[in-house]
Amino acid sequence: MLSTRALLWTIGSVITASVVVGGVSGWALTGPLAEPNGSDSANGSDSEAALHAVPEVFIGNELEALLLTDEEVASLFPETSNPEAASPVFWHAGESEGATGEPATCFPLIMNDAAAVVGARHQRHETALSDLSGGGDRLHQYAMQYADISTADRMWEYYVDATSNCTEFNFMSSDFYESTSTTPDVIYTQLAQESREDVEVIVGSLEMQYGSEIGIYAHTANTVVRISMPQETAMNTDPEVIANTLADRLETALQQLEEGSL
Protein backbone atom coordinates (compact mmCIF):
# COMPACT_ATOMS: atom_id res chain seq x y z
CA MET A 1 0.00 0.00 0.00
CA LEU A 2 1.32 3.47 -0.85
CA SER A 3 2.27 5.74 2.03
CA THR A 4 0.70 9.13 2.69
CA ARG A 5 3.77 10.78 1.14
CA ALA A 6 3.40 8.74 -2.06
CA LEU A 7 -0.31 9.55 -2.18
CA LEU A 8 0.42 13.26 -1.82
CA TRP A 9 2.99 13.04 -4.60
CA THR A 10 0.53 11.19 -6.84
CA ILE A 11 -2.15 13.82 -6.27
CA GLY A 12 0.37 16.56 -6.96
CA SER A 13 1.57 14.89 -10.13
CA VAL A 14 -1.81 15.20 -11.82
CA ILE A 15 -2.03 18.92 -11.18
CA THR A 16 -0.33 20.28 -14.25
CA ALA A 17 -1.28 23.90 -14.63
CA SER A 18 -2.76 26.85 -12.81
CA VAL A 19 -5.45 28.57 -14.83
CA VAL A 20 -6.65 32.09 -14.11
CA VAL A 21 -9.99 33.09 -15.60
CA GLY A 22 -11.69 36.33 -14.65
CA GLY A 23 -9.40 36.72 -11.64
CA VAL A 24 -10.32 33.28 -10.20
CA SER A 25 -7.54 30.73 -9.89
CA GLY A 26 -8.20 27.04 -10.51
CA TRP A 27 -6.37 23.83 -11.32
CA ALA A 28 -6.40 21.80 -14.53
CA LEU A 29 -6.35 18.04 -13.96
CA THR A 30 -5.15 15.42 -16.41
CA GLY A 31 -6.29 12.29 -14.60
CA PRO A 32 -4.46 9.64 -12.56
CA LEU A 33 -1.01 8.32 -13.31
CA ALA A 34 -0.92 5.21 -15.49
CA GLU A 35 -0.39 1.92 -13.71
CA PRO A 36 2.97 0.28 -14.48
CA ASN A 37 2.70 -2.55 -17.02
CA GLY A 38 2.14 -5.89 -15.35
CA SER A 39 1.14 -4.32 -12.04
CA ASP A 40 0.43 -6.87 -9.33
CA SER A 41 -1.85 -5.20 -6.84
CA ALA A 42 -2.16 -8.43 -4.86
CA ASN A 43 1.33 -8.35 -3.40
CA GLY A 44 1.96 -4.62 -3.91
CA SER A 45 5.51 -5.24 -5.15
CA ASP A 46 5.14 -2.93 -8.15
CA SER A 47 3.50 -0.30 -5.97
CA GLU A 48 6.45 -0.41 -3.60
CA ALA A 49 8.88 -0.18 -6.52
CA ALA A 50 6.99 2.83 -7.85
CA LEU A 51 7.11 4.42 -4.41
CA HIS A 52 10.87 4.10 -4.23
CA ALA A 53 11.16 5.60 -7.72
CA VAL A 54 9.39 8.76 -6.57
CA PRO A 55 11.92 11.58 -5.93
CA GLU A 56 11.97 12.65 -2.30
CA VAL A 57 10.66 16.17 -1.69
CA PHE A 58 10.41 18.32 1.44
CA ILE A 59 6.94 19.46 2.49
CA GLY A 60 5.55 21.43 5.43
CA ASN A 61 7.33 21.00 8.74
CA GLU A 62 10.06 18.95 7.08
CA LEU A 63 11.48 22.25 5.83
CA GLU A 64 12.67 23.02 9.37
CA ALA A 65 15.32 20.32 9.01
CA LEU A 66 16.99 22.49 6.35
CA LEU A 67 17.55 25.40 8.74
CA LEU A 68 20.73 25.61 10.77
CA THR A 69 19.99 24.42 14.30
CA ASP A 70 20.18 26.88 17.19
CA GLU A 71 23.39 25.19 18.27
CA GLU A 72 24.92 25.49 14.81
CA VAL A 73 23.98 29.18 14.58
CA ALA A 74 25.44 29.87 18.04
CA SER A 75 28.66 28.05 17.13
CA LEU A 76 29.12 29.86 13.82
CA PHE A 77 27.94 33.27 15.02
CA PRO A 78 28.51 33.61 18.80
CA GLU A 79 26.99 37.10 19.00
CA THR A 80 23.53 35.84 18.02
CA SER A 81 20.87 35.22 20.68
CA ASN A 82 17.15 34.69 21.35
CA PRO A 83 16.31 32.32 18.49
CA GLU A 84 12.64 32.33 17.60
CA ALA A 85 10.63 29.26 16.70
CA ALA A 86 10.45 28.54 12.98
CA SER A 87 7.38 30.07 11.38
CA PRO A 88 5.46 29.27 8.17
CA VAL A 89 5.05 33.00 7.53
CA PHE A 90 6.96 33.94 4.39
CA TRP A 91 8.11 37.55 4.76
CA HIS A 92 8.25 38.79 1.23
CA ALA A 93 5.16 40.58 -0.08
CA GLY A 94 5.51 44.32 0.43
CA GLU A 95 8.91 44.04 2.08
CA SER A 96 10.82 45.54 -0.86
CA GLU A 97 8.89 48.83 -0.99
CA GLY A 98 8.64 48.31 -4.74
CA ALA A 99 12.38 48.05 -5.34
CA THR A 100 13.83 45.78 -7.97
CA GLY A 101 17.37 45.49 -9.21
CA GLU A 102 19.17 46.99 -12.14
CA PRO A 103 19.47 44.55 -13.78
CA ALA A 104 16.45 42.79 -12.26
CA THR A 105 18.23 39.43 -12.40
CA CYS A 106 20.44 40.61 -9.51
CA PHE A 107 17.63 41.13 -7.03
CA PRO A 108 17.53 37.54 -5.63
CA LEU A 109 20.81 38.37 -3.88
CA ILE A 110 19.05 40.74 -1.49
CA MET A 111 15.40 39.67 -1.51
CA ASN A 112 13.75 36.24 -1.53
CA ASP A 113 12.46 35.35 -4.97
CA ALA A 114 8.87 34.34 -4.18
CA ALA A 115 8.01 33.12 -7.66
CA ALA A 116 6.73 29.52 -7.50
CA VAL A 117 7.20 29.19 -3.72
CA VAL A 118 4.48 26.90 -2.34
CA GLY A 119 5.66 26.67 1.27
CA ALA A 120 8.30 28.10 3.58
CA ARG A 121 9.81 28.11 7.04
CA HIS A 122 11.44 31.22 8.47
CA GLN A 123 13.47 31.67 11.64
CA ARG A 124 15.09 34.75 13.18
CA HIS A 125 17.94 35.23 15.65
CA GLU A 126 18.84 38.48 17.38
CA THR A 127 22.29 39.95 16.67
CA ALA A 128 24.42 42.54 18.45
CA LEU A 129 23.01 45.16 16.07
CA SER A 130 19.33 44.29 16.56
CA ASP A 131 18.72 46.74 19.42
CA LEU A 132 20.60 49.53 17.65
CA SER A 133 18.48 49.21 14.52
CA GLY A 134 15.16 48.70 16.22
CA GLY A 135 15.22 44.99 15.45
CA GLY A 136 15.94 45.10 11.73
CA ASP A 137 19.45 43.67 11.73
CA ARG A 138 18.66 40.08 12.63
CA LEU A 139 19.90 36.80 11.27
CA HIS A 140 17.17 35.40 9.01
CA GLN A 141 16.88 31.84 7.73
CA TYR A 142 14.42 30.90 4.98
CA ALA A 143 13.73 27.43 3.62
CA MET A 144 11.60 27.79 0.48
CA GLN A 145 9.62 24.85 -0.89
CA TYR A 146 8.81 24.39 -4.57
CA ALA A 147 6.31 21.99 -6.11
CA ASP A 148 8.99 19.69 -7.51
CA ILE A 149 12.72 19.32 -7.95
CA SER A 150 12.82 20.63 -11.53
CA THR A 151 11.13 23.87 -10.45
CA ALA A 152 13.62 24.30 -7.62
CA ASP A 153 16.48 23.63 -10.04
CA ARG A 154 15.24 26.41 -12.31
CA MET A 155 14.83 28.85 -9.42
CA TRP A 156 18.29 27.98 -8.13
CA GLU A 157 19.74 28.98 -11.49
CA TYR A 158 18.55 32.54 -10.84
CA TYR A 159 20.68 32.63 -7.69
CA VAL A 160 23.66 31.06 -9.46
CA ASP A 161 23.42 33.56 -12.31
CA ALA A 162 23.17 36.46 -9.86
CA THR A 163 26.20 35.37 -7.82
CA SER A 164 28.17 34.90 -11.03
CA ASN A 165 27.19 38.08 -12.88
CA CYS A 166 26.10 40.70 -10.35
CA THR A 167 29.33 42.03 -8.89
CA GLU A 168 27.82 45.55 -8.99
CA PHE A 169 24.21 46.65 -9.37
CA ASN A 170 21.71 49.33 -8.36
CA PHE A 171 18.27 49.60 -6.86
CA MET A 172 15.52 51.11 -8.93
CA SER A 173 11.72 51.61 -9.04
CA SER A 174 11.54 52.97 -5.50
CA ASP A 175 11.82 56.44 -4.01
CA PHE A 176 12.94 54.87 -0.75
CA TYR A 177 15.91 53.07 -2.31
CA GLU A 178 16.62 55.37 -5.24
CA SER A 179 20.33 56.06 -5.42
CA THR A 180 21.76 59.57 -5.66
CA SER A 181 25.34 58.35 -5.75
CA THR A 182 27.56 57.65 -8.73
CA THR A 183 28.84 54.49 -7.03
CA PRO A 184 26.91 51.21 -7.26
CA ASP A 185 24.22 50.63 -4.65
CA VAL A 186 25.42 47.06 -4.11
CA ILE A 187 28.82 45.43 -4.54
CA TYR A 188 28.67 41.63 -4.31
CA THR A 189 31.70 39.44 -3.60
CA GLN A 190 31.55 35.66 -3.53
CA LEU A 191 33.43 34.31 -0.50
CA ALA A 192 32.94 30.54 -0.62
CA GLN A 193 31.17 27.77 -2.52
CA GLU A 194 30.51 24.15 -1.62
CA SER A 195 29.29 21.73 -4.29
CA ARG A 196 28.31 18.16 -3.43
CA GLU A 197 26.32 15.47 -5.19
CA ASP A 198 22.90 16.72 -4.05
CA VAL A 199 23.74 20.02 -2.34
CA GLU A 200 24.97 23.44 -3.45
CA VAL A 201 25.95 26.31 -1.13
CA ILE A 202 27.21 29.80 -1.99
CA VAL A 203 28.38 32.39 0.56
CA GLY A 204 28.90 36.03 -0.37
CA SER A 205 29.10 39.56 1.00
CA LEU A 206 26.97 42.49 -0.08
CA GLU A 207 28.35 45.98 0.49
CA MET A 208 25.32 48.29 0.40
CA GLN A 209 24.79 51.98 0.98
CA TYR A 210 22.31 51.35 3.79
CA GLY A 211 24.32 48.55 5.43
CA SER A 212 26.35 45.50 4.54
CA GLU A 213 25.35 41.88 5.00
CA ILE A 214 26.36 38.30 4.41
CA GLY A 215 24.16 36.39 1.96
CA ILE A 216 24.10 32.59 2.01
CA TYR A 217 22.24 30.65 -0.68
CA ALA A 218 21.76 26.88 -0.88
CA HIS A 219 19.82 24.26 -2.83
CA THR A 220 18.84 20.65 -2.38
CA ALA A 221 15.92 18.57 -3.67
CA ASN A 222 12.84 20.79 -4.17
CA THR A 223 14.08 23.63 -1.95
CA VAL A 224 16.22 26.74 -1.86
CA VAL A 225 17.59 28.05 1.44
CA ARG A 226 18.59 31.68 1.99
CA ILE A 227 20.29 33.07 5.11
CA SER A 228 21.14 36.72 5.66
CA MET A 229 22.70 38.67 8.53
CA PRO A 230 24.69 41.85 9.19
CA GLN A 231 28.25 41.51 7.98
CA GLU A 232 29.51 42.22 11.50
CA THR A 233 27.74 39.10 12.78
CA ALA A 234 29.90 36.85 10.58
CA MET A 235 33.06 38.96 10.74
CA ASN A 236 35.07 36.35 12.66
CA THR A 237 33.73 33.25 10.91
CA ASP A 238 35.50 31.58 7.99
CA PRO A 239 33.12 31.59 4.98
CA GLU A 240 34.32 28.09 4.07
CA VAL A 241 33.21 26.86 7.49
CA ILE A 242 29.80 28.47 6.97
CA ALA A 243 29.42 26.80 3.57
CA ASN A 244 30.47 23.39 4.85
CA THR A 245 28.26 23.56 7.94
CA LEU A 246 25.18 24.42 5.88
CA ALA A 247 26.04 21.74 3.31
CA ASP A 248 26.29 19.19 6.15
CA ARG A 249 22.93 20.36 7.48
CA LEU A 250 21.26 19.91 4.09
CA GLU A 251 22.85 16.51 3.54
CA THR A 252 21.64 15.38 6.96
CA ALA A 253 18.12 16.63 6.23
CA LEU A 254 18.12 14.85 2.87
CA GLN A 255 19.24 11.60 4.47
CA GLN A 256 16.52 11.90 7.15
CA LEU A 257 13.94 12.56 4.43
CA GLU A 258 14.99 9.46 2.50
CA GLU A 259 14.89 7.37 5.68
CA GLY A 260 11.45 8.70 6.57
CA SER A 261 12.65 10.00 9.95
CA LEU A 262 11.54 13.64 9.59
C-alpha positions as CSV (number, residue, x, y, z in Angstrom):
1,M,0.0,0.0,0.0
2,L,1.3,3.5,-0.8
3,S,2.3,5.7,2.0
4,T,0.7,9.1,2.7
5,R,3.8,10.8,1.1
6,A,3.4,8.7,-2.1
7,L,-0.3,9.6,-2.2
8,L,0.4,13.3,-1.8
9,W,3.0,13.0,-4.6
10,T,0.5,11.2,-6.8
11,I,-2.2,13.8,-6.3
12,G,0.4,16.6,-7.0
13,S,1.6,14.9,-10.1
14,V,-1.8,15.2,-11.8
15,I,-2.0,18.9,-11.2
16,T,-0.3,20.3,-14.2
17,A,-1.3,23.9,-14.6
18,S,-2.8,26.9,-12.8
19,V,-5.5,28.6,-14.8
20,V,-6.6,32.1,-14.1
21,V,-10.0,33.1,-15.6
22,G,-11.7,36.3,-14.7
23,G,-9.4,36.7,-11.6
24,V,-10.3,33.3,-10.2
25,S,-7.5,30.7,-9.9
26,G,-8.2,27.0,-10.5
27,W,-6.4,23.8,-11.3
28,A,-6.4,21.8,-14.5
29,L,-6.3,18.0,-14.0
30,T,-5.1,15.4,-16.4
31,G,-6.3,12.3,-14.6
32,P,-4.5,9.6,-12.6
33,L,-1.0,8.3,-13.3
34,A,-0.9,5.2,-15.5
35,E,-0.4,1.9,-13.7
36,P,3.0,0.3,-14.5
37,N,2.7,-2.6,-17.0
38,G,2.1,-5.9,-15.4
39,S,1.1,-4.3,-12.0
40,D,0.4,-6.9,-9.3
41,S,-1.9,-5.2,-6.8
42,A,-2.2,-8.4,-4.9
43,N,1.3,-8.3,-3.4
44,G,2.0,-4.6,-3.9
45,S,5.5,-5.2,-5.2
46,D,5.1,-2.9,-8.1
47,S,3.5,-0.3,-6.0
48,E,6.4,-0.4,-3.6
49,A,8.9,-0.2,-6.5
50,A,7.0,2.8,-7.9
51,L,7.1,4.4,-4.4
52,H,10.9,4.1,-4.2
53,A,11.2,5.6,-7.7
54,V,9.4,8.8,-6.6
55,P,11.9,11.6,-5.9
56,E,12.0,12.7,-2.3
57,V,10.7,16.2,-1.7
58,F,10.4,18.3,1.4
59,I,6.9,19.5,2.5
60,G,5.6,21.4,5.4
61,N,7.3,21.0,8.7
62,E,10.1,18.9,7.1
63,L,11.5,22.3,5.8
64,E,12.7,23.0,9.4
65,A,15.3,20.3,9.0
66,L,17.0,22.5,6.3
67,L,17.6,25.4,8.7
68,L,20.7,25.6,10.8
69,T,20.0,24.4,14.3
70,D,20.2,26.9,17.2
71,E,23.4,25.2,18.3
72,E,24.9,25.5,14.8
73,V,24.0,29.2,14.6
74,A,25.4,29.9,18.0
75,S,28.7,28.0,17.1
76,L,29.1,29.9,13.8
77,F,27.9,33.3,15.0
78,P,28.5,33.6,18.8
79,E,27.0,37.1,19.0
80,T,23.5,35.8,18.0
81,S,20.9,35.2,20.7
82,N,17.2,34.7,21.4
83,P,16.3,32.3,18.5
84,E,12.6,32.3,17.6
85,A,10.6,29.3,16.7
86,A,10.5,28.5,13.0
87,S,7.4,30.1,11.4
88,P,5.5,29.3,8.2
89,V,5.1,33.0,7.5
90,F,7.0,33.9,4.4
91,W,8.1,37.6,4.8
92,H,8.2,38.8,1.2
93,A,5.2,40.6,-0.1
94,G,5.5,44.3,0.4
95,E,8.9,44.0,2.1
96,S,10.8,45.5,-0.9
97,E,8.9,48.8,-1.0
98,G,8.6,48.3,-4.7
99,A,12.4,48.0,-5.3
100,T,13.8,45.8,-8.0
101,G,17.4,45.5,-9.2
102,E,19.2,47.0,-12.1
103,P,19.5,44.6,-13.8
104,A,16.4,42.8,-12.3
105,T,18.2,39.4,-12.4
106,C,20.4,40.6,-9.5
107,F,17.6,41.1,-7.0
108,P,17.5,37.5,-5.6
109,L,20.8,38.4,-3.9
110,I,19.0,40.7,-1.5
111,M,15.4,39.7,-1.5
112,N,13.7,36.2,-1.5
113,D,12.5,35.3,-5.0
114,A,8.9,34.3,-4.2
115,A,8.0,33.1,-7.7
116,A,6.7,29.5,-7.5
117,V,7.2,29.2,-3.7
118,V,4.5,26.9,-2.3
119,G,5.7,26.7,1.3
120,A,8.3,28.1,3.6
121,R,9.8,28.1,7.0
122,H,11.4,31.2,8.5
123,Q,13.5,31.7,11.6
124,R,15.1,34.8,13.2
125,H,17.9,35.2,15.7
126,E,18.8,38.5,17.4
127,T,22.3,39.9,16.7
128,A,24.4,42.5,18.5
129,L,23.0,45.2,16.1
130,S,19.3,44.3,16.6
131,D,18.7,46.7,19.4
132,L,20.6,49.5,17.7
133,S,18.5,49.2,14.5
134,G,15.2,48.7,16.2
135,G,15.2,45.0,15.4
136,G,15.9,45.1,11.7
137,D,19.5,43.7,11.7
138,R,18.7,40.1,12.6
139,L,19.9,36.8,11.3
140,H,17.2,35.4,9.0
141,Q,16.9,31.8,7.7
142,Y,14.4,30.9,5.0
143,A,13.7,27.4,3.6
144,M,11.6,27.8,0.5
145,Q,9.6,24.9,-0.9
146,Y,8.8,24.4,-4.6
147,A,6.3,22.0,-6.1
148,D,9.0,19.7,-7.5
149,I,12.7,19.3,-7.9
150,S,12.8,20.6,-11.5
151,T,11.1,23.9,-10.5
152,A,13.6,24.3,-7.6
153,D,16.5,23.6,-10.0
154,R,15.2,26.4,-12.3
155,M,14.8,28.8,-9.4
156,W,18.3,28.0,-8.1
157,E,19.7,29.0,-11.5
158,Y,18.6,32.5,-10.8
159,Y,20.7,32.6,-7.7
160,V,23.7,31.1,-9.5
161,D,23.4,33.6,-12.3
162,A,23.2,36.5,-9.9
163,T,26.2,35.4,-7.8
164,S,28.2,34.9,-11.0
165,N,27.2,38.1,-12.9
166,C,26.1,40.7,-10.4
167,T,29.3,42.0,-8.9
168,E,27.8,45.6,-9.0
169,F,24.2,46.7,-9.4
170,N,21.7,49.3,-8.4
171,F,18.3,49.6,-6.9
172,M,15.5,51.1,-8.9
173,S,11.7,51.6,-9.0
174,S,11.5,53.0,-5.5
175,D,11.8,56.4,-4.0
176,F,12.9,54.9,-0.7
177,Y,15.9,53.1,-2.3
178,E,16.6,55.4,-5.2
179,S,20.3,56.1,-5.4
180,T,21.8,59.6,-5.7
181,S,25.3,58.3,-5.8
182,T,27.6,57.6,-8.7
183,T,28.8,54.5,-7.0
184,P,26.9,51.2,-7.3
185,D,24.2,50.6,-4.6
186,V,25.4,47.1,-4.1
187,I,28.8,45.4,-4.5
188,Y,28.7,41.6,-4.3
189,T,31.7,39.4,-3.6
190,Q,31.6,35.7,-3.5
191,L,33.4,34.3,-0.5
192,A,32.9,30.5,-0.6
193,Q,31.2,27.8,-2.5
194,E,30.5,24.2,-1.6
195,S,29.3,21.7,-4.3
196,R,28.3,18.2,-3.4
197,E,26.3,15.5,-5.2
198,D,22.9,16.7,-4.0
199,V,23.7,20.0,-2.3
200,E,25.0,23.4,-3.5
201,V,25.9,26.3,-1.1
202,I,27.2,29.8,-2.0
203,V,28.4,32.4,0.6
204,G,28.9,36.0,-0.4
205,S,29.1,39.6,1.0
206,L,27.0,42.5,-0.1
207,E,28.3,46.0,0.5
208,M,25.3,48.3,0.4
209,Q,24.8,52.0,1.0
210,Y,22.3,51.4,3.8
211,G,24.3,48.5,5.4
212,S,26.4,45.5,4.5
213,E,25.4,41.9,5.0
214,I,26.4,38.3,4.4
215,G,24.2,36.4,2.0
216,I,24.1,32.6,2.0
217,Y,22.2,30.6,-0.7
218,A,21.8,26.9,-0.9
219,H,19.8,24.3,-2.8
220,T,18.8,20.7,-2.4
221,A,15.9,18.6,-3.7
222,N,12.8,20.8,-4.2
223,T,14.1,23.6,-2.0
224,V,16.2,26.7,-1.9
225,V,17.6,28.0,1.4
226,R,18.6,31.7,2.0
227,I,20.3,33.1,5.1
228,S,21.1,36.7,5.7
229,M,22.7,38.7,8.5
230,P,24.7,41.8,9.2
231,Q,28.2,41.5,8.0
232,E,29.5,42.2,11.5
233,T,27.7,39.1,12.8
234,A,29.9,36.9,10.6
235,M,33.1,39.0,10.7
236,N,35.1,36.4,12.7
237,T,33.7,33.3,10.9
238,D,35.5,31.6,8.0
239,P,33.1,31.6,5.0
240,E,34.3,28.1,4.1
241,V,33.2,26.9,7.5
242,I,29.8,28.5,7.0
243,A,29.4,26.8,3.6
244,N,30.5,23.4,4.9
245,T,28.3,23.6,7.9
246,L,25.2,24.4,5.9
247,A,26.0,21.7,3.3
248,D,26.3,19.2,6.1
249,R,22.9,20.4,7.5
250,L,21.3,19.9,4.1
251,E,22.9,16.5,3.5
252,T,21.6,15.4,7.0
253,A,18.1,16.6,6.2
254,L,18.1,14.9,2.9
255,Q,19.2,11.6,4.5
256,Q,16.5,11.9,7.1
257,L,13.9,12.6,4.4
258,E,15.0,9.5,2.5
259,E,14.9,7.4,5.7
260,G,11.4,8.7,6.6
261,S,12.6,10.0,10.0
262,L,11.5,13.6,9.6
